[in-house]
Amino acid sequence: MDTITLWQLAALAAASLLVGFSKTAVSGANTISLAVFAAVLPARESTGVLLPILIVGDTLAVLVYRRHAHWPTLLRLFPAVAVGVVAGAVFMLWADDEAVARSIGAILLFMAGVTLWRRRARPQPAPGEGAREDGAREEGAQAEGAQEEGAQEEPSLRAGRLKARSYGVLGGFTTMVANAGGPVMSLYLLSAGFRKLGFLGTSAWFFLIVNTSKVPFSVGLGLIDAQSLMLDAALVLFVIPGAYLGRACVGRINQKLFDRIVIAATVLGGLQLLLR
């Protein structure tokens, strides 16, 4: 990081702007920021620089969408996510840049493929089903949450819990290794039938809590230090206008387009990491 050029700094600034936009509009688009940071900086160092920027974006997203989170979903995910974070920290002790990039890229592409297959095999919920898009009292509640509270038979209940645990471990692992948990969680929330505001509110709280919990691990691994924080101090200024832009645009994105953008961003980010 000692020899960052003006063009590289501009690329990092644009990626930081996109962090703010992704946190308040299209969560999956955050993989583009990840790709830019990993291209400009060494992959391992890039995760330490990006993490504080993500936390600022998460804080802004929570301020905007804090009322729309679905806490039963978050509470189901957190134990599995904790397992994934610890596994990711162990992986980071020995993995080099190439291993990190290719592992995460393969996971993202696999999860995108599974989600596309599920969406073709099962009709998506109509507006008003699952989480309410406008909603006042139940914003962020979704069909799967109701199922896991006893609305379905035991086999479906077990399948829902297994799905939450699987995505949770993958999300925790990928977010610890490369700050790439966003696409995994986006795919989970989409497959669970979340609408836009419930999706964004649940994601905001999820990543604020998870990313903050990663800080001690990142410091212990040497990914966050005084030098990385100095670069963060300059880049964080670009997160705020990005978040404002995302908030202004989110209401103009229809649900079908929203879902497609999330999946497309996940595929592009996965390909970039796998083929770099």
C-alpha positions in Angstrom: 0.0 0.0 0.0 3.0 2.3 0.1 3.0 2.9 -3.7 -0.7 3.5 -4.5 -0.9 5.7 -7.6 -3.5 8.4 -8.2 -5.5 6.1 -10.6 -5.5 3.3 -8.0 -6.7 5.7 -5.4 -9.5 6.8 -7.7 -10.5 3.2 -8.3 -10.7 2.6 -4.6 -12.7 5.8 -4.1 -15.2 4.6 -6.7 -15.4 1.2 -5.1 -16.0 2.9 -1.7 -18.8 4.9 -3.3 -20.3 1.7 -4.5 -20.1 0.2 -1.0 -22.5 3.0 0.2 -24.8 2.4 -2.8 -24.9 -1.4 -2.3 -25.7 -1.1 1.4 -28.8 1.0 0.7 -29.9 -0.3 -2.7 -28.5 -3.5 -4.2 -26.6 -5.6 -1.7 -25.1 -8.0 -4.2 -23.4 -5.2 -6.1 -20.9 -5.1 -3.2 -18.9 -7.9 -4.9 -17.8 -5.3 -7.5 -16.2 -3.3 -4.7 -14.6 -6.4 -3.4 -13.1 -7.1 -6.9 -11.7 -3.6 -7.2 -10.0 -3.7 -3.8 -8.6 -7.1 -4.5 -7.3 -5.9 -7.9 -5.6 -2.8 -6.6 -4.3 -4.2 -3.3 -3.0 -7.7 -2.4 -6.0 -9.9 -1.7 -5.3 -10.4 2.0 -4.5 -6.8 2.7 -7.6 -5.7 0.7 -9.9 -7.4 3.2 -8.4 -5.4 6.1 -8.8 -2.1 4.3 -12.3 -2.8 3.1 -13.7 -4.0 6.5 -13.9 -0.6 8.2 -15.5 0.9 5.1 -18.1 -1.8 5.1 -18.9 -1.1 8.7 -19.5 2.6 7.9 -21.8 1.5 5.1 -23.6 -0.9 7.4 -24.2 1.8 10.0 -25.7 4.1 7.4 -27.9 1.3 6.1 -29.1 0.5 9.6 -30.0 4.2 10.1 -32.2 4.1 7.0 -33.7 0.6 7.2 -33.5 -0.3 10.9 -37.3 -0.8 11.2 -37.5 -3.3 8.4 -35.3 -6.1 9.8 -36.8 -9.6 10.5 -35.1 -10.6 13.7 -36.2 -14.3 13.8 -34.3 -14.8 10.6 -31.2 -13.1 12.0 -31.3 -15.2 15.2 -31.6 -18.4 13.2 -28.5 -17.4 11.2 -26.1 -16.1 13.8 -25.0 -19.4 15.4 -24.1 -20.9 12.0 -22.4 -17.7 10.9 -20.2 -17.7 14.0 -19.0 -21.2 13.0 -18.2 -20.0 9.5 -16.3 -16.9 10.8 -14.1 -19.0 13.0 -13.5 -21.5 10.1 -12.6 -18.5 7.8 -10.1 -17.2 10.4 -8.4 -20.5 10.5 -8.3 -20.7 6.7 -6.7 -17.2 6.5 -3.8 -18.4 8.7 -2.4 -20.5 5.8 -4.2 -19.5 2.5 -2.4 -17.4 0.0 -4.1 -14.7 -2.3 -4.8 -17.2 -5.1 -6.4 -19.7 -2.8 -8.6 -17.1 -1.2 -9.8 -15.6 -4.5 -10.6 -18.9 -6.2 -12.3 -20.5 -3.2 -14.7 -17.6 -2.8 -15.3 -17.3 -6.6 -16.3 -20.9 -6.8 -18.7 -20.7 -3.8 -20.4 -17.6 -5.2 -20.9 -19.2 -8.7 -22.3 -22.4 -7.1 -24.7 -20.5 -4.9 -25.9 -18.4 -7.8 -26.6 -21.5 -9.8 -28.5 -23.1 -7.0 -30.6 -20.0 -6.6 -31.4 -19.8 -10.3 -32.4 -23.4 -10.3 -34.7 -22.9 -7.3 -36.3 -19.9 -8.9 -37.1 -21.8 -12.1 -38.5 -24.8 -10.2 -40.7 -22.8 -7.8 -42.9 -19.7 -8.5 -41.8 -16.6 -6.7 -44.2 -15.2 -4.1 -46.6 -12.5 -5.3 -46.4 -9.0 -3.8 -47.9 -9.2 -0.3 -46.8 -12.8 0.3 -43.8 -13.4 2.5 -42.5 -10.1 3.7 -44.6 -7.0 2.9 -43.0 -4.5 0.7 -44.5 -1.4 2.3 -45.2 -2.7 5.4 -45.6 -1.4 8.7 -45.7 -4.1 11.2 -44.3 -7.2 9.5 -41.8 -5.7 7.1 -39.1 -8.4 6.5 -41.3 -11.3 7.7 -41.3 -14.0 5.0 -42.9 -17.3 4.2 -39.9 -19.4 5.5 -40.0 -17.7 8.9 -43.6 -18.6 9.3 -42.9 -22.2 8.2 -40.2 -22.5 10.8 -42.5 -21.3 13.6 -44.8 -24.4 13.1 -46.9 -23.7 10.0 -45.4 -26.7 8.1 -44.8 -30.3 8.8 -41.6 -31.5 10.5 -39.7 -32.5 7.3 -40.1 -29.0 5.9 -39.2 -27.5 9.2 -35.9 -29.5 9.3 -35.2 -28.6 5.7 -35.6 -24.9 6.5 -33.3 -25.1 9.4 -30.7 -27.0 7.4 -30.9 -24.4 4.7 -30.4 -21.6 7.2 -27.4 -23.3 8.8 -25.8 -24.1 5.4 -26.1 -20.5 4.2 -25.0 -19.2 7.6 -21.8 -21.2 7.6 -21.0 -20.2 4.0 -21.8 -16.6 4.7 -19.6 -16.5 7.8 -16.7 -18.2 6.0 -16.9 -16.0 2.9 -17.3 -12.8 4.9 -14.3 -13.6 7.1 -12.0 -14.7 4.2 -12.8 -12.0 1.7 -15.7 -9.8 2.9 -17.8 -11.7 0.3 -20.6 -12.8 2.6 -23.0 -10.3 1.0 -23.8 -12.4 -2.1 -24.3 -15.6 -0.1 -26.8 -13.8 2.3 -28.4 -12.1 -0.7 -29.1 -15.4 -2.3 -30.5 -16.8 1.0 -32.8 -13.9 1.5 -34.1 -13.9 -2.1 -34.7 -17.7 -1.9 -36.7 -17.1 1.3 -39.0 -14.6 -0.4 -37.9 -11.3 1.1 -39.2 -8.2 -0.6 -37.0 -5.1 -1.0 -37.3 -3.3 2.3 -37.3 -6.4 4.4 -34.3 -7.6 2.4 -32.3 -4.4 3.0 -33.3 -4.0 6.6 -32.4 -7.6 7.5 -29.1 -7.4 5.6 -28.2 -4.1 7.2 -28.5 -5.4 10.8 -26.9 -8.7 9.8 -23.7 -7.2 8.4 -23.3 -4.5 11.0 -23.3 -7.1 13.7 -21.2 -9.6 11.8 -18.6 -7.2 10.3 -18.1 -5.6 13.7 -17.5 -9.0 15.3 -14.8 -9.7 12.6 -12.6 -6.7 13.7 -10.8 -8.6 16.5 -10.0 -11.5 14.1 -8.8 -9.1 11.4 -6.5 -7.3 13.9 -5.1 -10.5 15.2 -4.4 -11.7 11.6 -2.6 -8.4 10.9 -5.2 -7.4 8.3 -6.0 -4.1 10.1 -3.2 -1.9 11.2 -2.4 1.8 11.4 -1.5 2.0 7.7 -4.7 0.4 6.6 -6.7 2.7 8.8 -5.0 5.8 7.3 -6.2 4.7 3.9 -9.7 4.1 5.3 -9.8 7.6 6.7 -9.6 8.9 3.2 -11.9 6.4 1.5 -14.7 6.5 4.0 -15.7 10.0 2.8 -17.0 8.4 -0.4 -19.3 6.0 1.3 -21.8 8.6 2.5 -22.7 10.0 -1.0 -22.9 6.4 -2.2 -25.4 5.6 0.5 -27.5 8.7 -0.3 -27.5 7.8 -4.0 -28.7 4.2 -3.2 -31.5 5.4 -0.9 -32.7 7.7 -3.7 -32.7 4.9 -6.3 -34.0 2.0 -4.3 -37.7 3.0 -4.6 -37.4 3.2 -8.4 -36.2 -0.4 -8.8 -39.0 -2.9 -9.3 -38.8 -6.2 -7.5 -38.0 -8.4 -10.5 -35.2 -6.1 -11.7 -33.9 -5.9 -8.1 -33.6 -9.7 -7.9 -31.9 -9.9 -11.3 -29.4 -7.2 -10.4 -28.5 -9.1 -7.2 -27.9 -12.4 -9.0 -26.1 -10.8 -11.9 -23.7 -9.0 -9.5 -23.1 -12.2 -7.7 -22.2 -14.1 -10.9 -19.9 -11.3 -12.1 -18.1 -11.1 -8.8 -17.7 -14.8 -8.6 -16.2 -15.0 -12.1 -13.8 -12.2 -11.4 -12.5 -13.9 -8.3 -12.3 -17.3 -9.9 -10.5 -16.2 -13.1 -8.2 -13.5 -11.8 
